[in-house]
Amino acid sequence: MPADDPRSYYKVAERIRDEQGAYLPYQYYNQANPEAHYASTGPEIWRQTEGQITHWVCGVGTGGTISGVGRFLKAQKPSVRVIGIDTVGSVYRHYRAHGVLPPASEIRPYLIDGIGEDFMPATVWWDAIDEIVTIDDRAAYRATMELARKEAIFTGSSGGAAVAGARLIASALDERALVVTLLPDSGERYLSKLNRRWLGERGLLDSDSD
């Protein structure tokens, strides 16, 4: 539903703030979001890869993680390529290419949780992002289920999208490249979706063996 709909989680959060005196961090606008990743996640990735990272691939939700990490990595090594993973129907890829939001007819719902948007958050630092790649629902959920079956990594669909995107990007690189991505949450939050019934009803399974 639209962000300005009273039933949207944005407006519900604001109502709770107003009625109950709750604190609302405004993760889509608060610059502490990307700054935290510049100060912590970026240095951690730099240390763990011993500065050998060549590509940082990350889903774009609020934009905080990709932006903060991307700016830090580029400050250490300008050649690092920062690539955002977006959903089909979201605004980020079009905005990166054209500097404006896409027409309303191109913004549509998608099934991946946690990435993509229908507006432009202030927490996206575009100077730190080189490219946006879109991953569709089927590719994201298939990667999510494959990670669980083959790697014992139980992540959500945004993690699956990140892995699908990282694989796509890595397939065009040679053995000298070091591609890093991030799985932002646990699949236990999405048990109502990560099952054959829900996936099958939405045409996200290819065969009985999926």
DAKA-V999142 format. One record per run of one state. SS is the DSSP state (alpha for helix, beta for strand, coil for the rest). FROM is the first residue (numbers start at 1). LEN is the number of residues. If there is no record, write none. Layout:
BEGIN
ss->SS from->FROM len->LEN
ss->SS from->FROM len->LEN
END
This chain:
BEGIN
ss->coil from->1 len->8
ss->alpha from->9 len->12
ss->coil from->21 len->11
ss->alpha from->32 len->17
ss->coil from->49 len->6
ss->beta from->55 len->5
ss->coil from->60 len->4
ss->alpha from->64 len->13
ss->coil from->77 len->4
ss->beta from->81 len->7
ss->coil from->88 len->4
ss->alpha from->92 len->7
ss->coil from->99 len->5
ss->alpha from->104 len->3
ss->coil from->107 len->19
ss->alpha from->126 len->3
ss->coil from->129 len->2
ss->beta from->131 len->5
ss->coil from->136 len->1
ss->alpha from->137 len->15
ss->coil from->152 len->3
ss->beta from->155 len->1
ss->coil from->156 len->1
ss->alpha from->157 len->14
ss->coil from->171 len->8
ss->beta from->179 len->3
ss->coil from->182 len->4
ss->beta from->186 len->1
ss->alpha from->187 len->4
ss->coil from->191 len->5
ss->alpha from->196 len->6
ss->coil from->202 len->9
END
